[in-house]
């Protein structure tokens, strides 16, 4: 099967998390790859963004004006982090044509923002600014460790839950444990810190 390009963790990272030390059989390796692929896609969907990518995006946004509630000198991109290579490009619409903005702006890689550096705001207009950029962690080793931890927790949750499909609870040694159908709250707390509010 293999891991998809958006996989947040490797099989090795997952088995290290669970403490497994025995070599994996082919069927178990394929199962872990399937679970990691599913969890990685689920995380992207939950957060409304693509964490592992290196893909290109183009976004058009409004400058300042009467119809905009606030003036702004910063634009938050829909995806983050911004990849420095190729460099992002900023354009403004002038007379129906897009013109490259070559000075007085910069970008924040980690936060996924484009901003003015000259103390001015984005000029008046509706859909008159455009930014082209590459985004996402370009390799699993670059993804933050807390995201990797959340992914491991979610894979473990599925693996444990699949052994208990159809059970509402189980009693062992006089202790009753209920089975949850929700993702582990610790994992979701980590992930929601990465949700884009744009």
N, C-alpha and C positions, 0 to 999 in steps of 0.2 A: 504494500500500500504506500508507505512513505509519508513523510510530514509535508503538509501544504506550506506554501511560502509565507502564510500569515501565522505559522505556529509560533507561540510565545515561549515554549519550553521544548527541550529535547527529551527523548525517552530517558537518557542518562540522568538529566536533572530531576525527572519525576522519580526514578528509582532511587536516587540519592535522597530525595525528600521522604520517601516511604521507608528507607532503610533496607531495601532489597539488595542482597549481595549475590544471589545465585544467578547464573546465566539464564537469560530468557529464551524460552522456546519460541519458534517462529510465530505460533498462534498468539502467544501473549504479547510479543513485540507488535504484531499487527493490531491487536486490541488496544494497546497503549497509544499507538499512532492515531488510531481512529478516535479515541477519547480526547487526545490532545488537539486534534484538528477540530473536533466539535466544540470543545471549550474555547479555543482561540477564536473561532467564528462567533460564538455566543458572546464573548467579551466585547468584540468589535460591535456587535449589534446592540448590546446593553449600553455601551458608551456613545454610540452614534458616531463612531470614527474608526479609522483603520490604523491600528498601532504599528503593524509590520508592513512596510510598503516600499518606499522609494518611488512611489507613483507620482505623476504630475497632476497638479490641480490648477484651475484658472477660476478666479472669483471676481465678480464685478460688484462694486459697492458704491454707496452714495457719498458725495462730499457734503459739505455743510449747506444750509439753506433754510428758508422759512418753514418748510415742511418737515424739517428734521428737528427733533426736540432738543438736541444738544450739538454743540460744536465738538469736533473731535480731531485729535492729532494722532490717533492710534486706531488701527483696525485689527480685530482678532480674527485670524483665519479659522476656517472650519476644521482644519486638521493641524496637528502638531505631533511631534516637533517638526520644524522646518529643516530640511536637509540643506546644508551649505553649498553642496555641489550637485547639480548646477545652481548657480546663484539665483535667488528670486529676482523677478523683474517687476517693476511698478510702472504703470501707464496711466495717463489721463486722456480723456476724450476731448478733442479740440476740433470743432468744425466737422464732426462726424467721423474723424479718424483717430486712431489710438496713437499717442506719442509717448515714447519712452521718457520716464522721469529719471534722469541720471544723477541728480544731486539732491541734497537735503532730505534724505530718507535713509532708513536702515531697518533691520529686522532683528527680532530676538528668536534665536533658534529654539530654545527650550519652551518658551511660552507660546510660540506661534503667533507673533504679532508683527505688524508692519507699522512703522511710525515715522512722523516728521521729525527732523533734527534741527530745523531752523526757527522753531518757536511759532510757526504758522500752523493753521489747520488745513485739512484737506479742502480744496476749493469748492465753492458752491456748485451744486449740480446733482442731478438724479442719475444714478448708475453711470457716473462719469469717471470712476477709478477702477482699475483692474490690476490684480496681482497674479502672476504666474509663479508657482513654486513647486518644489518636490517636498514630499513629507514622509514621515514614518521612520521608525527605527529600522535601519537597513540590515541589521543582523540580530539574531536572538541574543547575542552577547551584549548588545547595546541596550536592550530593554531593561527598564528599572527592575531591581531585585524584588521590590514589593509586588509588582505586577506578576512576576514569575511565581512568587509565593502564592498569590491569589489563584493563579492558573493551576498550580499543584493542588491546592485545597479543593478546587472545583472538580478536577479529575478524580481525586480520592473520593469525593462525595458521590460522584456518579458510580465509581467502582464499588463502593460500599453499598449504595442504594440499590444497584442492580441485583445484588445478592438478596435483597429484601423486597422485591417487587410484589405488590399485593398485600404486604403486611402493614398494618397500622401501628403495631407495637410488638414488643417481644419481652418476655420475662425470663431473666437469667439470675439464678441465685436469689430470688425474692425481689430483685430490682426490675422494674418495668421501664423500658425505654420506648418512647414514641419516635416514629420515623417522620422526618420532615420532608416536605416536597419542595422546599425553597432552598435556594443556594445558601451556603454558609454565610452568616452575617459578617464574619470577620473578612471574608474574601470580598464581599460587596462593599464594605466600608473602605477597603483599600482601593477598589476600582472606581468608586464614585468620585474619588479625589481627582481622577483623570477625565471625568466627563466634561465635554466641551459645552459651555453655555454661550452659544453664539446666535 
